[in-house]
Amino acid sequence: MSQDTIELKLAVLIDADNVPYSNVKGMMEEIAKFGTPTTKRIYADWTKPNAGGWKSVLLEHAITPIQQYSYTVGKNSSDSAMIIDAMDLLYSDKVDGFCIVSSDSDFTRLAIRLRESGMKVIGIGEQKTPNSFIVACDRFIYIEVLDGAIKKKAKKRSADTKKPVEKPVEKPVEKSLNKIDSDTIELIETSIEDICDDDGWAFLGDVGNMIVKRKPEFDPRNYGFSKLTPMLKSLTDILEIDERESDKKGIKHVYVRLRYS
């Protein structure tokens, strides 16, 4: 990840009505990979019993709760408040991007509007999130993947206290959310073809960026791999991998090429 991406100032807006509170730690750790969350707000009708689960984690992560009363039965009252705050933050010129945590398609137009203004938009939500909201974001991460990563870390810590654990070699991390199907293969192949050099080789980092541009929810963790490199190394029937020495000692640049190129 580039240095300029890491330094992004992000506004994190959480729709408590449409995401579970159980993995707020994983969400905040994931958001930190993209930038610094300078504004963190969560929206809900805090008078309702079902909002109680969030209250115990807000102080720990310095998230500001915003009260939004439900004026109409069956309608998510947080939507309008989040949208108004997002536009206020946009025009304040104090942030470089937004992280919208919700599984609600009502935020599709907001994500599009923010991107039209040059903002980086990251979405986090459950796998049930409508595709319209997913594709409106620059990047979309499934909460289920974050939950699996936390459980894996806890399992590893538990094992480390008992005996040394050998590092697995190019194996899936956990149970995958998706299978590497023909559409995924086509996405990878097309991305490589579009940016490869005359010999068919493409830098892995550029391949990853191109894939995410075409499919914002793409994440190797969705397929059970911790990173893109081991995922592509598992596709040896269609891909060649070349690890080249870089100017920095101990660091290699990974290139990929289609076997039929």
Helices and strands as residue ranges (DSSP letters): H 3-6, E 9-15, H 24-32, E 36-44, G 49-51, H 52-58, E 64-67, H 78-92, E 97-101, G 105-107, H 108-116, E 120-125, H 131-136, E 139-142, H 143-160, H 182-195, E 202-203, H 204-214, G 220-223, H 228-233, E 239-245, E 252-258
